[in-house]
Amino acid sequence: MSFEGVIGVVQYVMNLVGILAFALSGAFLGVRKDFDIFGVVMLSEAVGLGGGVFRDLVIGVRPVAFSDPGYFCAPIIGGLVVFYGARLQHHERAFDLFDAAALGLFSVTGATKAFAYGMNPEAATTLGFATAVGGGIVSSVLAMEIPPLLRANRDLYALPALVGAGSVAVLHHLQLLNEWTAPAAAALAFGLRVLALRRNWRTPRSRFWRNPFAGLRAAPEPPPTEADLGHLDDSDHHTVLLRRPRT
C-alpha cells in the first residue's frame, strides 16, 4: 500500500482507537474528581480530541473532529462507559494501559499527518509529540492538576511520545513508512510506556533538587496526590504520610 493508503485507512482506524482510549482515561480522571456526567464527558472530549485539534490548526486544515461524526462521538461513548461502569472504575491500571495505547497511536498518526501535508521531519516529530500529549495537558488543566508530562514524580510520559513520533520520521526518511511499520512504531511507544509503568522508570531531575549543598536550597517533595496514592499499598501509604512535610 502506498503512503497515501497509510493516511487514508490505517491512520483513520488508529485515530479512532486512540481517541477512544484517551477518552476512557480522561473519563476516569473525571470520575476520580467526582465530576458529574457532563464534566466526565467534557474531559473525555478534551483528552480525545485536544491534541488532534491543535495539530490540525498548526497544519492549517479544518480539524477532522469538526467534520467526522465518528471522531466526535467516540469520546462521548468512552465517557458514558466509564461513568456508568462502576466495576471499571476500580481498575485504575487498565486506564493507564488505555492512556499508554493512545499515547503511542497519536504520536504516530500526528507525525504521519504532518508529513502528508509537507512538514519537515523536525516539525512532524514535534506535531506527533503534541498530538499525543496535548489532550492530556488540557484535561489536567481543566481538572486542576499538574499534567503528568511536567511532573518528575510520575513515570516516563514524554519520552514514549517522542520515540513514536521520531520513529515515524526515521521510517519516512528511509521510505519505509507503510501500513505495517506505522503500527509497529505505535507499538514501540506503547511498549516503552508500559515498561516505564511497571519498572517505575523516570526522567532525571535537576541536581539542585537532590543535593541541598549544590548552591540552592532543595525544595521539599510535593504532597502526594490521589493518583499517586492510588498506586500504593498500605505500607507505602504509611511511608508517604510519614514523609509529608509538617505545616
Secondary structure, DSSP 8 states (H G I E B T S, - for coil): --HHHIIIIIHHHHHHHHHHHHHHHHHHHHHHTT--HHHHHHHHHHHHHHHHHHHHHHHTS--GGGT-HHHHHHHHHHHHHHHH-TTGGG-HHHHHHHHHHHHHHHHHHHHHHHHHTT--HHHHHHHHHHHHHHHHHHHHHHTT---GGG-TTS---HHHHHHHHHHHHHHHHTT--STTHHHHHHHHHHHHHHHHHHHT------HHHH-TTSSS---------HHHHHT--HHHHHHHHHHS---
